[in-house]
Amino acid sequence: MWFDILKIDIKNLADAKRMTQSYLPEELYNNMLISEKEYQELSDKDKLRLHYKLYNFLTNRDKENLSPELKEKIPFHRKMQGRLEKESGFYTSIQPNEASMKQRLGRPTNKSKAEILIDKYFEMYKNRGRGEPTLQDIRREEGRPLTVDEEERYIENIRRSN
């Protein structure tokens, strides 16, 4: 790496910046970060802009010069972008931490198998343009009677859609 740096003929500030981006990405990345407190005070639009900036910085680099720590942050910034774009209620953060890796603020997202099954039927019928499934449709397609949890989830989904 140092041989490459020594061969570069730096004529102006743009050459120096390009060299720094290629050979010192971790330092530049750290300079782009802000404190967690400052981050939480930003609007969602500004947070999204910051994650785009950091994601683009990390992905538009020569990957061999990125440290493993920086490579791990690429999917993190992508995840934060998705959360902010969808306004999903998920916690966002400038750096990966325990809170940012949790699923959702408020209601837990760990769905039971019954919830997942019934929700998938509603989604499948909606995507096919067939409206809402009936209990008989689900029983027939599953080939078994539904559990109490599955029927309760079905009723919940019907009430929510009406």
TARAGI-V825828 format. One record per pair of residues at least 4 apart in sequence whose ideal C-beta (glycine too) atoms are under 6 Angstrom apart, sorted by the first residue. I is the first residue (numbers start at 0). GAP is how many residues later the second one is. D is the distance in Angstrom with one decimal. If there is no record, write none. Layout:
I_GAP_D + I_GAP_D
//
This chain:
4_18_5.9 + 7_11_5.5 + 9_5_4.5 + 9_6_5.3 + 10_4_5.4 + 18_4_6.0 + 19_4_5.0 + 24_4_5.9 + 24_36_5.4 + 24_40_5.9 + 24_41_5.8 + 25_41_5.7 + 33_4_4.3 + 33_5_5.5 + 35_58_5.9 + 38_55_4.2 + 41_4_4.0 + 41_5_4.9 + 43_40_5.5 + 46_37_5.6 + 47_36_4.3 + 50_4_5.9 + 50_26_4.8 + 50_29_4.6 + 50_30_4.8 + 53_23_5.0 + 54_22_4.0 + 54_23_5.9 + 55_4_5.6 + 57_12_6.0 + 57_16_5.0 + 60_5_5.8 + 65_4_4.4 + 65_5_5.2 + 75_20_4.8 + 79_12_5.0 + 82_5_5.2 + 82_7_4.2 + 82_9_5.4 + 88_15_5.7 + 88_16_5.4 + 89_14_5.4 + 90_8_5.3 + 90_9_5.7 + 90_14_5.6 + 92_4_5.6 + 92_7_3.7 + 95_4_5.9 + 102_6_4.2 + 103_5_4.9 + 110_4_4.0 + 110_5_5.0 + 113_33_6.0 + 113_35_3.7 + 113_36_4.3 + 113_39_5.3 + 114_4_5.9 + 114_38_5.0 + 117_32_5.6 + 117_35_4.1 + 117_36_5.2 + 119_4_5.9 + 120_12_4.8 + 120_17_5.3 + 121_35_5.2 + 124_5_4.6 + 124_8_4.7 + 132_4_4.3 + 132_5_5.5 + 137_4_5.9 + 138_7_5.9 + 145_4_4.1 + 145_5_5.2
//
